[in-house]
Amino acid sequence: MSFNRLLIRNYRSAMIFFVAIFLIACAEHVKDDAPAQSPTASQTTAKASSSPSSLPIAVGHESTVAASSAPSSAPSAQGNASGLQWTPPSGWKTGPQGSAFRAATYLIPAVGGDSEGGECAVFKNIGGGVAANISRWISQFKQPDGSSSEAKAKQKKTSINGLQVTTVDLTGTFTNSGMAMGQSTSPKSGYRMLGAIVETPQGDVFFKMTGPEKTIAAAEADFESLLKSIKLN
C-alpha cells in the first residue's frame, strides 16, 4: 500500500514539473514574438540634442569664435526689434549678431581708397534714454586737434512715419568701443558715425553706422533710406 502511495506521489511531482516547463516555454515564445518598442519622443529629442551637429554655435561677444569667421549673407527682407520694422539696403550683408542687445548687424562694403568696410549695428533693450546714449556715442570719438567732439557732432530731432527720431553725425578718431568681436580695437582715425535713435512704445531702437569716411559717405543714402522705411509692426 505504501508502495502505491509513493508511486502516485512521484507521478504527481513529475506532472507538476512538466507543466512548469511547458508554461516557461510558452512565456519565452510570447516574449520573442512581441514587437520592438519604438523610442519615445522625449528619447528621440534627447538623442538629437546631444548630437554635436545639432548644438548651436554662438558668434560674437559671448563666443570665442571670431566674428570674421562667421559667413555673411544678404540681409532679410525686413528687420524687427521692439515692435519696430525696417527694410535694410540690398547691398549690405548680414553679419554676426554678437549679443542679446544687438537686433542686427549689417556689413557695408568698402569703397575705393578705404582698406576696410563699415558696419551698421542695430541695438535694443539699452537703458539710459536718448540723450545719454547719444552722448556716449559722441564720447567714443576723439578729435585730432583736441577739440570737443560734442561741439562738432551734428544732432537733429525729426519725425519719421509718426516716430520720434534723434540723429547724430560725427567724424574723428573712433575708439572702437562696442565694435563686433574679430575687429581691431585700436583707435581708427578718419572715421565717421551716422547714428539714429528711434523711440517706440516698446522701447528705443538704436541704429549706429560707423566706418571710414569715404565708405560711410557712400552709404549715407542707404542709411537714410533705411530710416525712412521704419514703421511699427
FIRO-887827 format. One record per residue (C-alpha): z, x, y; residue in three letters. Coordinates in steps of 0.05 Angstrom, whole numbers. Each point is the difference from the previous one (the first is absolute). Example, Ala and Ser with C-alpha at 12.3 -4.5 7.8 and 13.67 -1.06 7.14 Angstrom:
up  east  north  aa
156  246  -90  ALA
-13  27  69  SER
***
This chain:
up  east  north  aa
0  0  0  MET
18  55  48  SER
-67  34  -18  PHE
-38  -62  22  ASN
38  -3  65  ARG
-16  73  14  LEU
-73  -13  -14  LEU
-2  -59  47  ILE
35  40  55  ARG
-50  58  -7  ASN
-57  -49  2  TYR
25  -31  65  ARG
10  69  32  SER
-71  19  -19  ALA
-28  -64  30  MET
37  11  65  ILE
-26  71  4  PHE
-72  -20  -11  PHE
5  -57  52  VAL
28  49  51  ALA
-57  48  -13  ILE
-50  -57  8  PHE
29  -22  67  LEU
0  71  28  ILE
-73  8  -19  ALA
-19  -65  34  CYS
36  20  64  ALA
-36  67  4  GLU
-67  -35  -10  HIS
13  -48  58  VAL
21  58  44  LYS
-64  38  -15  ASP
-43  -61  15  ASP
33  -15  68  ALA
-46  13  61  PRO
16  60  44  ALA
37  -17  64  GLN
-40  11  64  SER
35  40  55  PRO
34  -44  52  THR
-24  -1  72  ALA
61  40  23  SER
-13  53  -53  GLN
-73  5  22  THR
21  5  73  THR
52  53  -15  ALA
-50  42  -39  LYS
-52  -6  56  ALA
50  19  54  SER
21  62  -38  SER
-72  25  -6  SER
-12  59  48  PRO
-67  -28  22  SER
33  -64  25  SER
51  33  45  LEU
-17  -4  74  PRO
-5  64  40  ILE
27  -4  70  ALA
-38  40  51  VAL
27  17  69  GLY
68  16  30  HIS
39  -21  -63  GLU
-44  40  -47  SER
-11  73  -16  THR
-74  -15  -6  VAL
-36  22  63  ALA
-36  -54  37  ALA
-64  42  1  SER
-3  -6  -77  SER
-3  -76  3  ALA
-72  -27  1  PRO
-21  -38  62  SER
-42  -62  -2  SER
-34  -50  46  ALA
51  -45  34  PRO
11  -70  -25  SER
-31  -57  38  ALA
66  -19  32  GLN
67  34  15  GLY
65  -38  0  ASN
71  13  23  ALA
57  -44  26  SER
-45  -61  4  GLY
-53  38  39  LEU
-71  8  -24  GLN
-54  49  24  TRP
-68  27  -19  THR
-5  76  -7  PRO
-65  35  21  PRO
-49  9  -57  SER
-9  74  15  GLY
73  16  -13  TRP
29  18  -68  LYS
65  -24  -30  THR
52  55  -10  GLY
67  1  -37  PRO
50  -50  26  GLN
56  51  -4  GLY
63  -42  12  SER
27  -70  1  ALA
-7  0  76  PHE
-75  13  -2  ARG
-41  -62  -9  ALA
-65  40  -1  ALA
-29  69  14  THR
-72  9  23  TYR
-35  67  0  LEU
-49  13  57  ILE
-57  49  -11  PRO
-4  61  45  ALA
-56  6  50  VAL
-39  63  14  GLY
43  54  30  GLY
65  -24  -31  ASP
26  35  -62  SER
38  -62  -25  GLU
-2  -75  4  GLY
50  -49  27  GLY
47  -52  -28  GLU
17  -71  19  CYS
67  -21  -30  ALA
25  -71  0  VAL
76  -9  -3  PHE
46  -59  -11  LYS
75  -14  -4  ASN
17  53  51  ILE
59  -16  44  GLY
13  19  73  GLY
-49  -45  36  GLY
-64  13  38  VAL
25  44  57  ALA
42  46  -44  ALA
-57  12  -49  ASN
-51  13  55  ILE
49  51  29  SER
9  31  -69  ARG
-75  7  -9  TRP
-7  32  69  ILE
56  50  -16  SER
-42  25  -58  GLN
-49  30  51  PHE
12  62  43  LYS
-43  18  60  GLN
-29  71  3  PRO
21  8  72  ASP
71  -24  -13  GLY
-9  -65  38  SER
27  -67  -23  SER
-37  -36  -55  SER
35  -64  22  GLU
-34  6  68  ALA
-68  16  -31  LYS
0  -57  -51  ALA
-42  -60  17  LYS
37  -63  -19  GLN
-25  -71  5  LYS
23  -70  -21  LYS
-52  -51  -19  THR
-10  -63  -41  SER
-48  -2  -59  ILE
-13  -66  -36  ASN
66  -27  27  GLY
41  61  -21  LEU
36  48  46  GLN
-25  71  -8  VAL
25  64  32  THR
-48  60  -2  THR
9  74  16  VAL
-51  56  8  ASP
23  72  3  LEU
-28  70  -11  THR
35  67  -9  GLY
31  42  -55  THR
20  -46  -57  PHE
63  22  -38  THR
-23  -37  -62  ASN
65  -37  -10  SER
-12  -57  -50  GLY
-67  25  -26  MET
-18  -15  -72  ALA
21  48  -54  MET
-51  54  -15  GLY
-19  9  73  GLN
21  60  41  SER
65  -9  38  THR
-13  55  51  SER
-12  -23  72  PRO
-73  -17  15  LYS
-29  12  68  SER
-56  -41  29  GLY
23  -64  -35  TYR
-4  -71  23  ARG
38  -63  -18  MET
-21  -72  8  LEU
57  -46  -17  GLY
12  -75  0  ALA
60  -43  -17  ILE
-14  -72  -16  VAL
58  -50  6  GLU
0  -54  -54  THR
51  -54  -20  PRO
14  40  -64  GLN
9  66  35  GLY
-39  54  37  ASP
-60  33  -31  VAL
-16  72  23  PHE
-70  31  2  PHE
0  74  14  LYS
-64  41  0  MET
5  75  8  THR
-48  59  -7  GLY
-42  51  38  PRO
-23  -25  68  GLU
-75  -4  -17  LYS
12  -37  -65  THR
47  -50  32  ILE
-48  -10  58  ALA
-56  -16  -50  ALA
46  -49  -37  ALA
27  -34  63  GLU
-49  -57  -3  ALA
17  -12  -74  ASP
74  -1  18  PHE
-12  -51  55  GLU
-41  -42  -49  SER
57  1  -50  LEU
49  -24  54  LEU
-47  -56  21  LYS
-1  -24  -72  SER
75  -11  -6  ILE
25  -70  -14  LYS
57  -35  -34  LEU
-10  -19  -73  ASN
***
